[in-house]
Amino acid sequence: MNVKNLALPLAVAAFLALGGCATPTVVTLQNGTQYLTKDIPKTKTSDGFYEFVDISGKKIRVKADDVATVRQED
C-alpha cells in the first residue's frame, strides 16, 4: 500500500485513542462547592493538597481535608 493511503486511517485511529483518555470528574468539597474537571485529579500531594485543572482551564489546589468526594461524572 501507498503511504498516502495509510496516513488517514492512522491519523483517525490516533485521534480516537487520544480522545478516550480524558475522564471528566466532579470534586465536591465539604462546604458543597463542586468543581468539574477534565480529568481525574492528582491524589494527595506530599504537602496534603489535591491539584487539578477545572473545565475553564484554571489550576485549583484544595486542601485534602476539605474534599468530600471525587467521582467520575455521569
Backbone as ProteinMPNN parsed JSONL, in Angstrom:
{"seq_chain_A": "MNVKNLALPLAVAAFLALGGCATPTVVTLQNGTQYLTKDIPKTKTSDGFYEFVDISGKKIRVKADDVATVRQED", "coords_chain_A": {"N_chain_A": [[0.832, -1.189, 0.0], [0.319, 2.261, -0.526], [1.943, 4.998, 1.135], [0.443, 7.305, 1.459], [-2.133, 6.3, 1.438], [-2.26, 5.042, 3.883], [-1.956, 7.011, 5.763], [-4.256, 8.595, 6.48], [-6.116, 6.707, 7.77], [-4.461, 5.981, 9.958], [-4.114, 8.439, 11.257], [-6.751, 9.0, 12.042], [-7.211, 6.853, 13.803], [-5.322, 7.43, 15.81], [-6.314, 9.884, 16.753], [-8.815, 9.104, 17.817], [-7.954, 7.373, 19.831], [-6.609, 9.106, 21.571], [-8.672, 10.755, 22.324], [-10.172, 9.259, 24.086], [-8.878, 9.356, 26.515], [-9.444, 11.279, 28.463], [-11.158, 11.755, 31.544], [-13.89, 12.978, 32.718], [-14.457, 14.493, 35.858], [-16.011, 15.02, 39.044], [-15.315, 17.056, 41.698], [-16.142, 17.359, 44.956], [-16.445, 19.573, 47.616], [-16.274, 19.849, 51.24], [-17.911, 21.977, 51.963], [-19.857, 21.969, 50.042], [-19.255, 23.063, 47.566], [-18.651, 22.46, 44.149], [-16.411, 21.226, 41.712], [-15.885, 20.804, 38.297], [-13.854, 18.758, 36.479], [-11.507, 18.153, 33.801], [-10.117, 15.82, 33.837], [-9.15, 13.072, 35.994], [-8.211, 14.189, 39.188], [-4.898, 14.737, 40.573], [-3.825, 12.571, 43.13], [-3.578, 13.051, 46.674], [-0.991, 15.323, 47.311], [2.406, 15.517, 48.526], [2.357, 17.603, 50.321], [-0.245, 17.635, 51.228], [-2.426, 18.407, 49.55], [-4.942, 18.418, 46.946], [-4.554, 18.597, 43.467], [-5.751, 20.034, 40.504], [-7.113, 20.798, 37.23], [-9.743, 22.833, 36.369], [-12.744, 22.839, 34.26], [-12.681, 25.255, 32.964], [-10.059, 25.771, 32.662], [-8.595, 26.694, 34.774], [-6.138, 26.374, 37.278], [-6.44, 24.513, 40.195], [-5.922, 24.199, 43.667], [-6.611, 22.309, 46.424], [-7.041, 21.819, 49.843], [-6.63, 18.623, 51.183], [-8.205, 17.783, 53.34], [-10.49, 19.264, 53.003], [-11.867, 18.118, 50.933], [-14.694, 16.314, 50.035], [-15.77, 14.315, 48.249], [-14.562, 12.57, 45.323], [-15.473, 11.877, 42.212], [-16.305, 10.139, 39.149], [-17.863, 11.849, 36.459], [-21.28, 11.445, 35.611]], "CA_chain_A": [[0.0, 0.0, 0.0], [0.998, 3.542, -0.589], [1.988, 5.691, 2.418], [-0.676, 8.246, 1.493], [-3.346, 5.545, 1.744], [-2.218, 4.659, 5.29], [-1.868, 8.187, 6.631], [-5.563, 8.994, 7.002], [-6.606, 5.774, 8.798], [-3.619, 6.07, 11.152], [-4.427, 9.698, 11.934], [-8.067, 8.837, 12.674], [-7.042, 5.942, 14.934], [-4.603, 8.155, 16.861], [-7.245, 10.873, 17.307], [-9.804, 8.401, 18.634], [-7.278, 6.84, 21.016], [-6.336, 10.217, 22.482], [-9.943, 11.295, 22.794], [-10.688, 8.433, 25.16], [-8.04, 9.446, 27.696], [-9.997, 12.189, 29.465], [-12.206, 11.226, 32.4], [-14.486, 14.088, 33.466], [-14.587, 14.165, 37.267], [-16.594, 16.039, 39.909], [-14.697, 17.147, 43.015], [-17.072, 18.033, 45.862], [-15.814, 19.965, 48.876], [-17.085, 19.712, 52.448], [-18.893, 23.061, 52.027], [-20.816, 21.811, 48.953], [-18.721, 23.565, 46.301], [-18.276, 21.405, 43.216], [-15.56, 21.57, 40.575], [-15.891, 19.84, 37.211], [-12.516, 18.715, 35.914], [-11.367, 17.437, 32.543], [-9.505, 14.53, 34.097], [-9.067, 12.728, 37.41], [-7.169, 14.985, 39.833], [-3.806, 14.037, 41.233], [-4.126, 12.243, 44.511], [-2.956, 13.962, 47.627], [0.433, 15.581, 47.154], [3.149, 15.353, 49.781], [2.004, 18.684, 51.256], [-1.619, 17.483, 51.664], [-3.371, 19.089, 48.674], [-5.327, 17.878, 45.65], [-4.302, 19.559, 42.397], [-6.446, 19.707, 39.27], [-7.491, 21.908, 36.35], [-11.184, 22.762, 36.123], [-13.077, 22.856, 32.834], [-12.362, 26.565, 32.374], [-8.616, 25.842, 32.495], [-7.99, 27.276, 35.975], [-5.476, 25.41, 38.147], [-7.025, 24.543, 41.532], [-5.282, 23.427, 44.75], [-7.556, 22.227, 47.525], [-6.551, 21.04, 50.972], [-7.253, 17.299, 51.137], [-9.222, 17.689, 54.391], [-11.691, 19.962, 52.549], [-12.507, 17.359, 49.858], [-15.651, 15.307, 50.49], [-15.776, 13.212, 47.284], [-14.01, 12.69, 43.967], [-16.143, 10.822, 41.462], [-16.441, 10.357, 37.715], [-19.138, 12.459, 36.081], [-22.199, 10.507, 34.959]], "C_chain_A": [[0.869, 1.242, 0.0], [0.916, 4.227, 0.776], [0.817, 6.673, 2.55], [-1.98, 7.539, 1.862], [-3.401, 5.148, 3.22], [-2.306, 5.859, 6.232], [-3.214, 8.56, 7.257], [-6.099, 8.007, 8.043], [-5.771, 5.813, 10.085], [-3.9, 7.346, 11.944], [-5.767, 9.605, 12.658], [-7.955, 7.938, 13.903], [-6.334, 6.639, 16.096], [-5.518, 9.181, 17.529], [-8.265, 10.224, 18.23], [-9.182, 7.846, 19.915], [-7.016, 7.942, 22.028], [-7.619, 10.799, 23.055], [-10.523, 10.511, 23.951], [-9.915, 8.551, 26.454], [-8.656, 10.305, 28.799], [-11.131, 11.509, 30.235], [-12.793, 12.38, 33.199], [-14.826, 13.659, 34.892], [-15.208, 15.332, 38.02], [-15.908, 15.949, 41.263], [-15.639, 17.972, 43.883], [-16.354, 18.319, 47.176], [-16.79, 19.797, 50.034], [-18.185, 20.782, 52.513], [-19.915, 23.013, 50.878], [-20.35, 22.331, 47.611], [-18.304, 22.389, 45.426], [-17.433, 21.975, 42.088], [-15.671, 20.45, 39.56], [-14.522, 19.899, 36.547], [-12.519, 17.939, 34.61], [-10.857, 16.02, 32.764], [-9.437, 14.29, 35.595], [-7.943, 13.53, 38.062], [-6.064, 14.117, 40.41], [-4.239, 13.716, 42.651], [-3.367, 13.19, 45.418], [-1.462, 14.099, 47.365], [1.103, 15.451, 48.517], [2.818, 16.444, 50.795], [0.517, 18.689, 51.619], [-2.665, 18.206, 50.839], [-3.734, 18.21, 47.486], [-5.061, 18.976, 44.633], [-5.036, 19.101, 41.145], [-6.712, 20.978, 38.484], [-8.975, 21.771, 36.079], [-11.468, 22.934, 34.633], [-12.82, 24.202, 32.171], [-10.859, 26.752, 32.195], [-7.883, 26.414, 33.699], [-7.386, 26.175, 36.842], [-5.986, 25.604, 39.575], [-6.19, 23.677, 42.461], [-6.216, 23.479, 45.944], [-6.945, 21.354, 48.613], [-7.328, 19.721, 51.023], [-8.343, 17.148, 52.189], [-10.533, 18.348, 53.98], [-12.45, 19.206, 51.469], [-13.416, 16.292, 50.447], [-15.632, 14.089, 49.572], [-15.074, 13.596, 46.002], [-14.617, 11.54, 43.188], [-16.195, 11.181, 39.988], [-17.821, 10.927, 37.43], [-19.98, 11.427, 35.351], [-22.586, 10.972, 33.596]], "O_chain_A": [[2.006, 1.239, 0.474], [-0.068, 4.058, 1.496], [0.27, 6.843, 3.639], [-2.835, 8.123, 2.528], [-4.49, 4.937, 3.754], [-2.699, 5.708, 7.389], [-3.282, 8.815, 8.459], [-6.506, 8.441, 9.121], [-6.319, 5.69, 11.181], [-3.92, 7.321, 13.174], [-5.893, 10.091, 13.782], [-8.547, 8.238, 14.939], [-6.718, 6.451, 17.251], [-5.492, 9.325, 18.751], [-8.545, 10.743, 19.31], [-9.82, 7.852, 20.968], [-7.186, 7.729, 23.228], [-7.621, 11.291, 24.184], [-11.301, 11.061, 24.731], [-10.274, 7.89, 27.428], [-8.394, 10.057, 29.976], [-11.949, 10.788, 29.662], [-12.258, 12.733, 34.25], [-15.408, 12.596, 35.108], [-14.97, 16.492, 37.685], [-15.914, 14.896, 41.901], [-15.905, 19.138, 43.589], [-15.739, 17.434, 47.772], [-17.991, 19.625, 49.824], [-19.264, 20.531, 53.052], [-20.744, 23.914, 50.753], [-20.996, 22.063, 46.598], [-17.68, 21.441, 45.902], [-17.703, 23.061, 41.576], [-15.563, 19.276, 39.915], [-14.083, 20.961, 36.106], [-13.432, 17.156, 34.348], [-11.135, 15.124, 31.967], [-9.646, 15.214, 36.382], [-6.827, 13.552, 37.541], [-6.256, 12.935, 40.696], [-4.938, 14.502, 43.292], [-2.6, 14.033, 44.953], [-0.757, 13.102, 47.214], [0.431, 15.293, 49.536], [2.979, 16.239, 51.998], [0.049, 19.636, 52.251], [-3.704, 18.588, 51.377], [-2.945, 17.363, 47.065], [-5.312, 20.151, 44.902], [-4.96, 17.933, 40.763], [-6.56, 22.087, 38.996], [-9.43, 20.726, 35.614], [-10.551, 23.148, 33.839], [-12.747, 24.283, 30.945], [-10.42, 27.762, 31.645], [-6.667, 26.599, 33.648], [-8.035, 25.164, 37.113], [-5.969, 26.716, 40.102], [-5.795, 22.567, 42.104], [-6.571, 24.557, 46.421], [-6.4, 20.285, 48.337], [-8.554, 19.718, 50.916], [-9.323, 16.443, 51.948], [-11.582, 18.032, 54.542], [-13.562, 19.598, 51.114], [-12.982, 15.469, 51.253], [-15.496, 12.959, 50.042], [-14.994, 14.769, 45.636], [-14.326, 10.374, 43.456], [-16.14, 12.352, 39.614], [-18.811, 10.553, 38.058], [-19.462, 10.63, 34.569], [-23.355, 10.299, 32.909]]}, "name": "protein", "num_of_chains": 1, "seq": "MNVKNLALPLAVAAFLALGGCATPTVVTLQNGTQYLTKDIPKTKTSDGFYEFVDISGKKIRVKADDVATVRQED"}
